Amino acid sequence: MVKRIVLVGAHTEPRDLTQSALVAAGFEVDAHASGEAALEAMRAQAPDALVTDFTLGALGGAELAARARVGGAGRRLFVVALAEPGVAAPPSAFDEVLRKPVDLTELIALLRA
């Protein structure tokens, strides 16, 4: 089971809502507004999972996932992308792609599986 999650979302309100739901479900969550900040945090302490907006600033979700997996010291990192409807998130970059608005019950179930 996933215990420590890095959550990345450019918009404060949905990021905070998702973080609150994940914490209430028993996860330890480290939330960031940018891919760069999340990557730095993951270098300091590897998470069990990465939940990221697909569309971010300079470092997008697919690139963040690729870089995070390279730096994982052999650990398997479970990656979930959160994508806007109509945005094509490459499935090969992620373990799961959820469409916004995100069903938090579905996200929690994925992370518990």
MOPAC internal coordinates of N, CA, C and O (Angstrom, degrees):
PM7 1SCF
backbone

  N    0.0000 0     0.00 0     0.00 0    0    0    0
  C    1.4569 1     0.00 0     0.00 0    1    0    0
  C    1.5238 1   109.97 1     0.00 0    2    1    0
  O    1.2310 1   121.13 1   -38.70 1    3    2    1
  N    1.2971 1   115.45 1   141.30 1    3    2    1
  C    1.4558 1   122.51 1   176.59 1    5    3    2
  C    1.5269 1   108.90 1   -69.71 1    6    5    3
  O    1.2310 1   120.83 1   -44.19 1    7    6    5
  N    1.3211 1   116.02 1   135.81 1    7    6    5
  C    1.4617 1   119.23 1   177.32 1    9    7    6
  C    1.5194 1   111.63 1  -118.30 1   10    9    7
  O    1.2310 1   120.15 1   133.60 1   11   10    9
  N    1.3306 1   117.33 1   -46.40 1   11   10    9
  C    1.4618 1   121.32 1  -177.07 1   13   11   10
  C    1.5239 1   109.49 1  -108.50 1   14   13   11
  O    1.2310 1   121.47 1   -54.08 1   15   14   13
  N    1.3316 1   114.79 1   125.92 1   15   14   13
  C    1.4600 1   121.58 1  -176.02 1   17   15   14
  C    1.5214 1   109.54 1  -122.40 1   18   17   15
  O    1.2310 1   121.02 1   -43.47 1   19   18   17
  N    1.3277 1   115.65 1   136.53 1   19   18   17
  C    1.4542 1   121.18 1   166.78 1   21   19   18
  C    1.5243 1   105.78 1  -100.60 1   22   21   19
  O    1.2310 1   121.30 1   -54.91 1   23   22   21
  N    1.3280 1   115.12 1   125.09 1   23   22   21
  C    1.4594 1   123.53 1  -178.40 1   25   23   22
  C    1.5250 1   108.43 1  -112.88 1   26   25   23
  O    1.2310 1   120.51 1   -50.71 1   27   26   25
  N    1.3351 1   116.62 1   129.29 1   27   26   25
  C    1.4634 1   120.67 1  -178.72 1   29   27   26
  C    1.5214 1   109.21 1  -127.00 1   30   29   27
  O    1.2310 1   121.62 1   -57.17 1   31   30   29
  N    1.3277 1   114.50 1   122.83 1   31   30   29
  C    1.4558 1   120.17 1   177.28 1   33   31   30
  C    1.5157 1   109.86 1  -152.59 1   34   33   31
  O    1.2310 1   120.97 1   -46.91 1   35   34   33
  N    1.3074 1   115.75 1   133.09 1   35   34   33
  C    1.4648 1   120.44 1  -175.97 1   37   35   34
  C    1.5292 1   112.54 1   -73.40 1   38   37   35
  O    1.2310 1   120.12 1   156.04 1   39   38   37
  N    1.3253 1   117.38 1   -23.96 1   39   38   37
  C    1.4657 1   121.04 1  -176.06 1   41   39   38
  C    1.5300 1   110.58 1  -103.20 1   42   41   39
  O    1.2310 1   120.91 1   -53.51 1   43   42   41
  N    1.3155 1   115.86 1   126.49 1   43   42   41
  C    1.4601 1   122.66 1  -171.86 1   45   43   42
  C    1.5235 1   113.64 1   -59.12 1   46   45   43
  O    1.2310 1   119.43 1   128.96 1   47   46   45
  N    1.3135 1   118.69 1   -51.04 1   47   46   45
  C    1.4655 1   120.73 1  -173.15 1   49   47   46
  C    1.5297 1   113.40 1   -61.23 1   50   49   47
  O    1.2310 1   119.35 1   127.41 1   51   50   49
  N    1.3450 1   118.84 1   -52.59 1   51   50   49
  C    1.4731 1   116.84 1   178.86 1   53   51   50
  C    1.5275 1   112.97 1   -65.61 1   54   53   51
  O    1.2310 1   120.24 1   146.20 1   55   54   53
  N    1.3257 1   117.14 1   -33.80 1   55   54   53
  C    1.4702 1   120.18 1   177.69 1   57   55   54
  C    1.5312 1   110.38 1   -63.55 1   58   57   55
  O    1.2310 1   120.84 1   134.77 1   59   58   57
  N    1.3309 1   115.99 1   -45.23 1   59   58   57
  C    1.4641 1   119.90 1   179.84 1   61   59   58
  C    1.5283 1   112.03 1   -65.78 1   62   61   59
  O    1.2310 1   120.23 1   140.86 1   63   62   61
  N    1.3257 1   117.17 1   -39.14 1   63   62   61
  C    1.4649 1   121.58 1   177.93 1   65   63   62
  C    1.5269 1   110.71 1   -63.36 1   66   65   63
  O    1.2310 1   120.73 1   134.86 1   67   66   65
  N    1.3220 1   116.21 1   -45.14 1   67   66   65
  C    1.4677 1   120.96 1   178.88 1   69   67   66
  C    1.5209 1   110.53 1   -64.68 1   70   69   67
  O    1.2310 1   120.11 1   136.55 1   71   70   69
  N    1.3233 1   117.40 1   -43.45 1   71   70   69
  C    1.4589 1   121.22 1   178.54 1   73   71   70
  C    1.5301 1   110.62 1   -59.86 1   74   73   71
  O    1.2310 1   120.04 1   134.42 1   75   74   73
  N    1.3184 1   117.53 1   -45.58 1   75   74   73
  C    1.4702 1   121.05 1  -179.63 1   77   75   74
  C    1.5261 1   111.47 1   -61.04 1   78   77   75
  O    1.2310 1   120.34 1   137.48 1   79   78   77
  N    1.3433 1   116.95 1   -42.52 1   79   78   77
  C    1.4650 1   120.32 1   179.60 1   81   79   78
  C    1.5247 1   111.16 1   -65.29 1   82   81   79
  O    1.2310 1   120.15 1   139.27 1   83   82   81
  N    1.3203 1   117.31 1   -40.73 1   83   82   81
  C    1.4680 1   120.55 1  -179.57 1   85   83   82
  C    1.5261 1   111.31 1   -68.78 1   86   85   83
  O    1.2310 1   120.14 1   139.77 1   87   86   85
  N    1.3187 1   117.34 1   -40.23 1   87   86   85
  C    1.4695 1   120.60 1   177.38 1   89   87   86
  C    1.5303 1   109.66 1   -64.40 1   90   89   87
  O    1.2310 1   120.27 1   136.63 1   91   90   89
  N    1.3228 1   117.10 1   -43.37 1   91   90   89
  C    1.4623 1   120.94 1   178.45 1   93   91   90
  C    1.5293 1   111.49 1   -61.80 1   94   93   91
  O    1.2310 1   120.47 1   152.08 1   95   94   93
  N    1.3396 1   116.72 1   -27.92 1   95   94   93
  C    1.4653 1   121.47 1   178.79 1   97   95   94
  C    1.5329 1   112.04 1   -83.64 1   98   97   95
  O    1.2310 1   120.44 1   178.92 1   99   98   97
  N    1.3433 1   116.77 1    -1.08 1   99   98   97
  C    1.4570 1   119.92 1   175.02 1  101   99   98
  C    1.5155 1   116.33 1   101.84 1  102  101   99
  O    1.2310 1   120.05 1  -172.39 1  103  102  101
  N    1.3219 1   117.50 1     7.61 1  103  102  101
  C    1.4596 1   120.70 1   179.61 1  105  103  102
  C    1.5238 1   111.21 1   -91.18 1  106  105  103
  O    1.2310 1   120.69 1   -28.26 1  107  106  105
  N    1.3137 1   116.28 1   151.74 1  107  106  105
  C    1.4597 1   122.58 1   169.92 1  109  107  106
  C    1.5230 1   105.67 1   -90.86 1  110  109  107
  O    1.2310 1   120.14 1   -56.60 1  111  110  109
  N    1.3406 1   117.33 1   123.40 1  111  110  109
  C    1.4621 1   121.02 1  -173.26 1  113  111  110
  C    1.5234 1   110.43 1  -123.19 1  114  113  111
  O    1.2310 1   121.40 1   -49.31 1  115  114  113
  N    1.3163 1   114.93 1   130.69 1  115  114  113
  C    1.4534 1   123.79 1   176.05 1  117  115  114
  C    1.5232 1   106.01 1  -114.56 1  118  117  115
  O    1.2310 1   119.95 1   -75.48 1  119  118  117
  N    1.3442 1   117.70 1   104.52 1  119  118  117
  C    1.4674 1   121.60 1  -173.26 1  121  119  118
  C    1.5245 1   111.99 1   -99.65 1  122  121  119
  O    1.2310 1   121.66 1   -36.34 1  123  122  121
  N    1.3524 1   114.43 1   143.66 1  123  122  121
  C    1.4686 1   121.25 1  -178.40 1  125  123  122
  C    1.5232 1   110.02 1  -140.51 1  126  125  123
  O    1.2310 1   121.42 1   -26.78 1  127  126  125
  N    1.3390 1   114.89 1   153.22 1  127  126  125
  C    1.4601 1   121.24 1   179.79 1  129  127  126
  C    1.5253 1   112.73 1   -91.45 1  130  129  127
  O    1.2310 1   120.04 1   167.28 1  131  130  129
  N    1.3217 1   117.52 1   -12.72 1  131  130  129
  C    1.4687 1   119.67 1  -178.17 1  133  131  130
  C    1.5202 1   110.91 1  -139.13 1  134  133  131
  O    1.2310 1   121.50 1   -24.03 1  135  134  133
  N    1.3199 1   114.74 1   155.97 1  135  134  133
  C    1.4538 1   120.61 1   176.66 1  137  135  134
  C    1.5161 1   112.12 1   -64.19 1  138  137  135
  O    1.2310 1   120.72 1   143.48 1  139  138  137
  N    1.3198 1   116.22 1   -36.52 1  139  138  137
  C    1.4642 1   120.95 1  -179.60 1  141  139  138
  C    1.5325 1   111.18 1   -62.24 1  142  141  139
  O    1.2310 1   120.78 1   133.51 1  143  142  141
  N    1.3416 1   116.11 1   -46.49 1  143  142  141
  C    1.4737 1   120.52 1   179.43 1  145  143  142
  C    1.5283 1   110.88 1   -64.51 1  146  145  143
  O    1.2310 1   120.53 1   140.40 1  147  146  145
  N    1.3249 1   116.60 1   -39.60 1  147  146  145
  C    1.4639 1   120.61 1   179.18 1  149  147  146
  C    1.5209 1   111.25 1   -65.14 1  150  149  147
  O    1.2310 1   120.48 1   137.38 1  151  150  149
  N    1.3133 1   116.69 1   -42.62 1  151  150  149
  C    1.4616 1   120.73 1   179.98 1  153  151  150
  C    1.5288 1   110.69 1   -61.94 1  154  153  151
  O    1.2310 1   120.58 1   138.00 1  155  154  153
  N    1.3053 1   116.49 1   -42.00 1  155  154  153
  C    1.4696 1   120.72 1   177.81 1  157  155  154
  C    1.5328 1   110.56 1   -61.45 1  158  157  155
  O    1.2310 1   120.28 1   136.71 1  159  158  157
  N    1.3252 1   117.06 1   -43.29 1  159  158  157
  C    1.4661 1   121.22 1   178.92 1  161  159  158
  C    1.5256 1   111.14 1   -65.04 1  162  161  159
  O    1.2310 1   120.14 1   142.22 1  163  162  161
  N    1.3275 1   117.35 1   -37.78 1  163  162  161
  C    1.4604 1   121.13 1  -179.84 1  165  163  162
  C    1.5245 1   111.54 1   -69.86 1  166  165  163
  O    1.2310 1   120.40 1   151.46 1  167  166  165
  N    1.3198 1   116.84 1   -28.54 1  167  166  165
  C    1.4663 1   119.81 1   175.24 1  169  167  166
  C    1.5225 1   110.80 1   -68.51 1  170  169  167
  O    1.2310 1   120.77 1   145.42 1  171  170  169
  N    1.3211 1   116.13 1   -34.58 1  171  170  169
  C    1.4661 1   120.91 1  -179.66 1  173  171  170
  C    1.5287 1   111.54 1   -74.98 1  174  173  171
  O    1.2310 1   120.25 1   140.95 1  175  174  173
  N    1.3348 1   117.13 1   -39.05 1  175  174  173
  C    1.4613 1   121.52 1  -179.99 1  177  175  174
  C    1.5228 1   108.63 1  -150.30 1  178  177  175
  O    1.2310 1   120.68 1   -65.56 1  179  178  177
  N    1.3176 1   116.31 1   114.44 1  179  178  177
  C    1.4688 1   121.47 1  -176.31 1  181  179  178
  C    1.5262 1   111.01 1   -68.65 1  182  181  179
  O    1.2310 1   120.43 1   -49.41 1  183  182  181
  N    1.3363 1   116.78 1   130.59 1  183  182  181
  C    1.4647 1   120.41 1   176.19 1  185  183  182
  C    1.5233 1   111.05 1   -86.54 1  186  185  183
  O    1.2310 1   121.21 1    -8.31 1  187  186  185
  N    1.3250 1   115.29 1   171.69 1  187  186  185
  C    1.4609 1   121.36 1   172.51 1  189  187  186
  C    1.5210 1   110.89 1   -86.31 1  190  189  187
  O    1.2310 1   121.25 1   153.30 1  191  190  189
  N    1.3505 1   115.22 1   -26.70 1  191  190  189
  C    1.4656 1   119.78 1  -177.82 1  193  191  190
  C    1.5209 1   110.38 1  -149.31 1  194  193  191
  O    1.2310 1   121.80 1   -25.81 1  195  194  193
  N    1.3194 1   114.17 1   154.19 1  195  194  193
  C    1.4555 1   122.95 1   174.84 1  197  195  194
  C    1.5205 1   107.25 1  -122.50 1  198  197  195
  O    1.2310 1   120.74 1   -55.12 1  199  198  197
  N    1.3304 1   116.19 1   124.88 1  199  198  197
  C    1.4568 1   122.39 1   174.65 1  201  199  198
  C    1.5156 1   105.60 1  -116.71 1  202  201  199
  O    1.2310 1   120.44 1   -64.16 1  203  202  201
  N    1.3316 1   116.76 1   115.84 1  203  202  201
  C    1.4594 1   119.99 1  -172.23 1  205  203  202
  C    1.5179 1   112.95 1  -136.43 1  206  205  203
  O    1.2310 1   121.56 1   -36.17 1  207  206  205
  N    1.3312 1   114.62 1   143.83 1  207  206  205
  C    1.4593 1   118.61 1   167.63 1  209  207  206
  C    1.5216 1   106.87 1   -60.07 1  210  209  207
  O    1.2310 1   120.75 1   -37.38 1  211  210  209
  N    1.3173 1   116.18 1   142.62 1  211  210  209
  C    1.4579 1   118.74 1   176.58 1  213  211  210
  C    1.5245 1   110.21 1   -70.99 1  214  213  211
  O    1.2310 1   120.98 1   137.94 1  215  214  213
  N    1.3320 1   115.74 1   -42.06 1  215  214  213
  C    1.4579 1   120.98 1  -178.66 1  217  215  214
  C    1.5238 1   108.82 1   -98.21 1  218  217  215
  O    1.2310 1   121.03 1   -68.48 1  219  218  217
  N    1.3107 1   115.64 1   111.52 1  219  218  217
  C    1.4651 1   122.10 1   177.32 1  221  219  218
  C    1.5204 1   107.89 1  -124.03 1  222  221  219
  O    1.2310 1   120.39 1    17.12 1  223  222  221
  N    1.3026 1   116.85 1  -162.88 1  223  222  221
  C    1.4592 1   121.18 1   178.45 1  225  223  222
  C    1.5186 1   111.62 1   -76.62 1  226  225  223
  O    1.2310 1   120.92 1    52.63 1  227  226  225
  N    1.3098 1   115.84 1  -127.37 1  227  226  225
  C    1.4698 1   122.06 1  -175.34 1  229  227  226
  C    1.5262 1   112.66 1   -61.63 1  230  229  227
  O    1.2310 1   120.23 1   143.33 1  231  230  229
  N    1.3086 1   117.17 1   -36.67 1  231  230  229
  C    1.4638 1   122.01 1  -179.85 1  233  231  230
  C    1.5200 1   107.89 1  -107.54 1  234  233  231
  O    1.2310 1   120.47 1   -80.76 1  235  234  233
  N    1.3272 1   116.71 1    99.24 1  235  234  233
  C    1.4577 1   121.99 1  -176.02 1  237  235  234
  C    1.5228 1   112.99 1   -74.73 1  238  237  235
  O    1.2310 1   121.02 1    -7.14 1  239  238  237
  N    1.3158 1   115.65 1   172.86 1  239  238  237
  C    1.4556 1   121.73 1  -175.84 1  241  239  238
  C    1.5183 1   114.75 1   -59.71 1  242  241  239
  O    1.2310 1   119.89 1   137.33 1  243  242  241
  N    1.3328 1   117.82 1   -42.67 1  243  242  241
  C    1.4696 1   120.52 1  -178.62 1  245  243  242
  C    1.5248 1   110.64 1   -67.13 1  246  245  243
  O    1.2310 1   120.26 1   137.13 1  247  246  245
  N    1.3205 1   117.10 1   -42.87 1  247  246  245
  C    1.4680 1   120.97 1   178.91 1  249  247  246
  C    1.5300 1   110.50 1   -67.08 1  250  249  247
  O    1.2310 1   120.69 1   139.84 1  251  250  249
  N    1.3252 1   116.28 1   -40.16 1  251  250  249
  C    1.4686 1   120.46 1   177.02 1  253  251  250
  C    1.5221 1   110.18 1   -59.98 1  254  253  251
  O    1.2310 1   120.30 1   134.06 1  255  254  253
  N    1.3294 1   117.03 1   -45.94 1  255  254  253
  C    1.4664 1   121.08 1   179.73 1  257  255  254
  C    1.5237 1   110.93 1   -60.09 1  258  257  255
  O    1.2310 1   120.48 1   135.11 1  259  258  257
  N    1.3158 1   116.69 1   -44.89 1  259  258  257
  C    1.4668 1   120.81 1  -179.50 1  261  259  258
  C    1.5241 1   110.94 1   -62.61 1  262  261  259
  O    1.2310 1   120.23 1   133.76 1  263  262  261
  N    1.3131 1   117.17 1   -46.24 1  263  262  261
  C    1.4695 1   120.27 1  -179.84 1  265  263  262
  C    1.5224 1   111.86 1   -66.56 1  266  265  263
  O    1.2310 1   120.26 1   141.32 1  267  266  265
  N    1.3170 1   117.11 1   -38.68 1  267  266  265
  C    1.4657 1   120.75 1  -179.77 1  269  267  266
  C    1.5256 1   110.94 1   -65.43 1  270  269  267
  O    1.2310 1   120.51 1   140.94 1  271  270  269
  N    1.3153 1   116.62 1   -39.06 1  271  270  269
  C    1.4662 1   120.05 1   179.77 1  273  271  270
  C    1.5220 1   111.73 1   -68.94 1  274  273  271
  O    1.2310 1   119.60 1   143.82 1  275  274  273
  N    1.3170 1   118.37 1   -36.18 1  275  274  273
  C    1.4602 1   121.85 1   178.12 1  277  275  274
  C    1.5245 1   110.36 1   -64.20 1  278  277  275
  O    1.2310 1   120.26 1   142.32 1  279  278  277
  N    1.3111 1   117.10 1   -37.68 1  279  278  277
  C    1.4641 1   120.80 1  -177.12 1  281  279  278
  C    1.5080 1   114.18 1   -87.98 1  282  281  279
  O    1.2310 1   119.52 1  -168.24 1  283  282  281
  N    1.3141 1   118.52 1    11.76 1  283  282  281
  C    1.4576 1   121.42 1  -173.36 1  285  283  282
  C    1.5116 1   116.76 1   -83.89 1  286  285  283
  O    1.2310 1   119.20 1  -173.62 1  287  286  285
  N    1.2989 1   119.12 1     6.38 1  287  286  285
  C    1.4699 1   123.28 1   177.16 1  289  287  286
  C    1.5232 1   111.70 1    50.91 1  290  289  287
  O    1.2310 1   120.92 1  -137.53 1  291  290  289
  N    1.3326 1   115.84 1    42.47 1  291  290  289
  C    1.4585 1   119.91 1   175.87 1  293  291  290
  C    1.5152 1   114.71 1    85.12 1  294  293  291
  O    1.2310 1   119.59 1   171.77 1  295  294  293
  N    1.3174 1   118.38 1    -8.23 1  295  294  293
  C    1.4643 1   121.18 1   178.15 1  297  295  294
  C    1.5180 1   110.08 1   -76.22 1  298  297  295
  O    1.2310 1   120.58 1   -34.16 1  299  298  297
  N    1.2835 1   116.50 1   145.84 1  299  298  297
  C    1.4735 1   122.00 1   175.95 1  301  299  298
  C    1.5194 1   108.13 1   -83.19 1  302  301  299
  O    1.2310 1   120.42 1   -59.53 1  303  302  301
  N    1.3167 1   116.81 1   120.47 1  303  302  301
  C    1.4566 1   122.20 1   179.24 1  305  303  302
  C    1.5192 1   108.87 1  -103.50 1  306  305  303
  O    1.2310 1   120.59 1   -58.47 1  307  306  305
  N    1.3185 1   116.48 1   121.53 1  307  306  305
  C    1.4544 1   122.99 1   177.38 1  309  307  306
  C    1.5291 1   107.56 1   -84.10 1  310  309  307
  O    1.2310 1   120.38 1   -54.66 1  311  310  309
  N    1.3535 1   116.87 1   125.34 1  311  310  309
  C    1.4651 1   120.49 1  -174.38 1  313  311  310
  C    1.5319 1   110.12 1  -123.44 1  314  313  311
  O    1.2310 1   121.69 1   -53.35 1  315  314  313
  N    1.3417 1   114.38 1   126.65 1  315  314  313
  C    1.4620 1   121.88 1   176.97 1  317  315  314
  C    1.5218 1   108.24 1  -116.44 1  318  317  315
  O    1.2310 1   120.53 1   -52.85 1  319  318  317
  N    1.3284 1   116.59 1   127.15 1  319  318  317
  C    1.4632 1   121.65 1   175.60 1  321  319  318
  C    1.5207 1   108.84 1   -98.94 1  322  321  319
  O    1.2310 1   121.24 1   -38.69 1  323  322  321
  N    1.3254 1   115.23 1   141.31 1  323  322  321
  C    1.4561 1   122.33 1   174.71 1  325  323  322
  C    1.5257 1   106.41 1  -110.85 1  326  325  323
  O    1.2310 1   120.30 1   -66.28 1  327  326  325
  N    1.3249 1   117.04 1   113.72 1  327  326  325
  C    1.4686 1   121.29 1  -171.72 1  329  327  326
  C    1.5170 1   111.71 1  -122.74 1  330  329  327
  O    1.2310 1   121.75 1   -34.16 1  331  330  329
  N    1.3186 1   114.25 1   145.84 1  331  330  329
  C    1.4623 1   121.13 1   174.94 1  333  331  330
  C    1.5247 1   109.04 1   -66.59 1  334  333  331
  O    1.2310 1   120.15 1   -31.46 1  335  334  333
  N    1.3352 1   117.31 1   148.54 1  335  334  333
  C    1.4703 1   119.33 1   174.76 1  337  335  334
  C    1.5328 1   109.67 1   -57.30 1  338  337  335
  O    1.2310 1   120.80 1   -42.26 1  339  338  337
  N    1.3033 1   116.08 1   137.74 1  339  338  337
  C    1.4583 1   121.12 1   178.42 1  341  339  338
  C    1.5184 1   114.52 1    87.27 1  342  341  339
  O    1.2310 1   119.81 1   170.41 1  343  342  341
  N    1.3296 1   117.97 1    -9.59 1  343  342  341
  C    1.4655 1   121.34 1   178.05 1  345  343  342
  C    1.5212 1   107.74 1   -91.28 1  346  345  343
  O    1.2310 1   120.35 1   -52.97 1  347  346  345
  N    1.3070 1   116.93 1   127.03 1  347  346  345
  C    1.4626 1   121.67 1  -178.38 1  349  347  346
  C    1.5246 1   109.55 1   -86.72 1  350  349  347
  O    1.2310 1   120.90 1   -77.01 1  351  350  349
  N    1.3272 1   115.88 1   102.99 1  351  350  349
  C    1.4629 1   121.56 1   175.20 1  353  351  350
  C    1.5218 1   107.23 1   -91.76 1  354  353  351
  O    1.2310 1   119.79 1   -56.39 1  355  354  353
  N    1.3301 1   118.00 1   123.61 1  355  354  353
  C    1.4676 1   119.46 1  -177.03 1  357  355  354
  C    1.5255 1   111.16 1   -63.51 1  358  357  355
  O    1.2310 1   120.02 1   -62.92 1  359  358  357
  N    1.3242 1   117.57 1   117.08 1  359  358  357
  C    1.4627 1   120.27 1  -176.36 1  361  359  358
  C    1.5205 1   113.80 1   -61.48 1  362  361  359
  O    1.2310 1   119.97 1   155.29 1  363  362  361
  N    1.3212 1   117.66 1   -24.71 1  363  362  361
  C    1.4652 1   119.64 1  -179.38 1  365  363  362
  C    1.5272 1   112.23 1   -69.48 1  366  365  363
  O    1.2310 1   120.01 1   159.67 1  367  366  365
  N    1.3224 1   117.58 1   -20.33 1  367  366  365
  C    1.4647 1   121.35 1  -178.84 1  369  367  366
  C    1.5273 1   112.21 1   -83.04 1  370  369  367
  O    1.2310 1   120.19 1   163.25 1  371  370  369
  N    1.3262 1   117.25 1   -16.75 1  371  370  369
  C    1.4618 1   121.56 1  -172.35 1  373  371  370
  C    1.5265 1   111.13 1  -132.75 1  374  373  371
  O    1.2310 1   120.82 1   -24.30 1  375  374  373
  N    1.3121 1   116.04 1   155.70 1  375  374  373
  C    1.4649 1   120.27 1   173.39 1  377  375  374
  C    1.5220 1   110.41 1   -77.83 1  378  377  375
  O    1.2310 1   120.87 1   144.04 1  379  378  377
  N    1.3236 1   115.94 1   -35.96 1  379  378  377
  C    1.4668 1   122.03 1   179.23 1  381  379  378
  C    1.5197 1   108.80 1  -144.20 1  382  381  379
  O    1.2310 1   121.05 1   -31.15 1  383  382  381
  N    1.3325 1   115.60 1   148.85 1  383  382  381
  C    1.4632 1   121.81 1   173.30 1  385  383  382
  C    1.5210 1   106.85 1  -125.88 1  386  385  383
  O    1.2310 1   120.71 1   -58.61 1  387  386  385
  N    1.3278 1   116.25 1   121.39 1  387  386  385
  C    1.4583 1   122.08 1   176.38 1  389  387  386
  C    1.5225 1   108.43 1  -109.20 1  390  389  387
  O    1.2310 1   120.81 1   -38.87 1  391  390  389
  N    1.3134 1   116.06 1   141.13 1  391  390  389
  C    1.4614 1   121.71 1   179.29 1  393  391  390
  C    1.5262 1   110.62 1   -89.51 1  394  393  391
  O    1.2310 1   121.40 1   -36.35 1  395  394  393
  N    1.3192 1   114.94 1   143.65 1  395  394  393
  C    1.4596 1   121.17 1   176.36 1  397  395  394
  C    1.5252 1   109.21 1   -82.85 1  398  397  395
  O    1.2310 1   119.37 1   -32.86 1  399  398  397
  N    1.3103 1   118.80 1   147.14 1  399  398  397
  C    1.4610 1   125.65 1    -2.84 1  401  399  398
  C    1.5249 1   110.59 1   -69.25 1  402  401  399
  O    1.2310 1   121.14 1   -41.76 1  403  402  401
  N    1.3052 1   115.42 1   138.24 1  403  402  401
  C    1.4596 1   121.84 1  -173.84 1  405  403  402
  C    1.5222 1   110.60 1   -75.35 1  406  405  403
  O    1.2310 1   121.22 1   -46.78 1  407  406  405
  N    1.3239 1   115.28 1   133.22 1  407  406  405
  C    1.4601 1   121.70 1   171.76 1  409  407  406
  C    1.5231 1   106.02 1   -80.66 1  410  409  407
  O    1.2310 1   120.45 1   -74.10 1  411  410  409
  N    1.3326 1   116.75 1   105.90 1  411  410  409
  C    1.4676 1   120.29 1  -174.76 1  413  411  410
  C    1.5173 1   112.35 1   -64.65 1  414  413  411
  O    1.2310 1   119.68 1   151.38 1  415  414  413
  N    1.3145 1   118.22 1   -28.62 1  415  414  413
  C    1.4678 1   121.30 1   176.02 1  417  415  414
  C    1.5329 1   109.65 1   -64.52 1  418  417  415
  O    1.2310 1   120.49 1   138.51 1  419  418  417
  N    1.3163 1   116.66 1   -41.49 1  419  418  417
  C    1.4708 1   121.34 1   178.24 1  421  419  418
  C    1.5310 1   110.65 1   -65.85 1  422  421  419
  O    1.2310 1   120.35 1   137.21 1  423  422  421
  N    1.3246 1   116.94 1   -42.79 1  423  422  421
  C    1.4677 1   120.60 1   178.91 1  425  423  422
  C    1.5234 1   110.58 1   -61.74 1  426  425  423
  O    1.2310 1   120.08 1   134.39 1  427  426  425
  N    1.3087 1   117.46 1   -45.61 1  427  426  425
  C    1.4629 1   121.55 1   179.72 1  429  427  426
  C    1.5332 1   110.45 1   -62.36 1  430  429  427
  O    1.2310 1   120.33 1   138.37 1  431  430  429
  N    1.3214 1   116.97 1   -41.63 1  431  430  429
  C    1.4708 1   119.93 1   178.52 1  433  431  430
  C    1.5247 1   111.19 1   -62.78 1  434  433  431
  O    1.2310 1   119.93 1   139.36 1  435  434  433
  N    1.3304 1   117.75 1   -40.64 1  435  434  433
  C    1.4734 1   120.88 1   177.56 1  437  435  434
  C    1.5290 1   111.05 1   -61.05 1  438  437  435
  O    1.2310 1   121.16 1   137.63 1  439  438  437
  N    1.3056 1   115.38 1   -42.37 1  439  438  437
  C    1.4719 1   119.26 1  -177.12 1  441  439  438
  C    1.5277 1   112.38 1   -73.03 1  442  441  439
  O    1.2310 1   120.53 1   156.29 1  443  442  441
  N    1.3132 1   116.60 1   -23.71 1  443  442  441
  C    1.4721 1   120.55 1   178.42 1  445  443  442
  C    1.5212 1   112.52 1   -85.55 1  446  445  443
  O    1.2310 1   120.32 1   161.26 1  447  446  445
  N    1.3162 1   116.99 1   -18.74 1  447  446  445
  C    1.4791 1   120.85 1  -175.52 1  449  447  446
  C    1.5172 1   112.15 1   -68.69 1  450  449  447
  O    1.2310 1   120.10 1   180.00 1  451  450  449

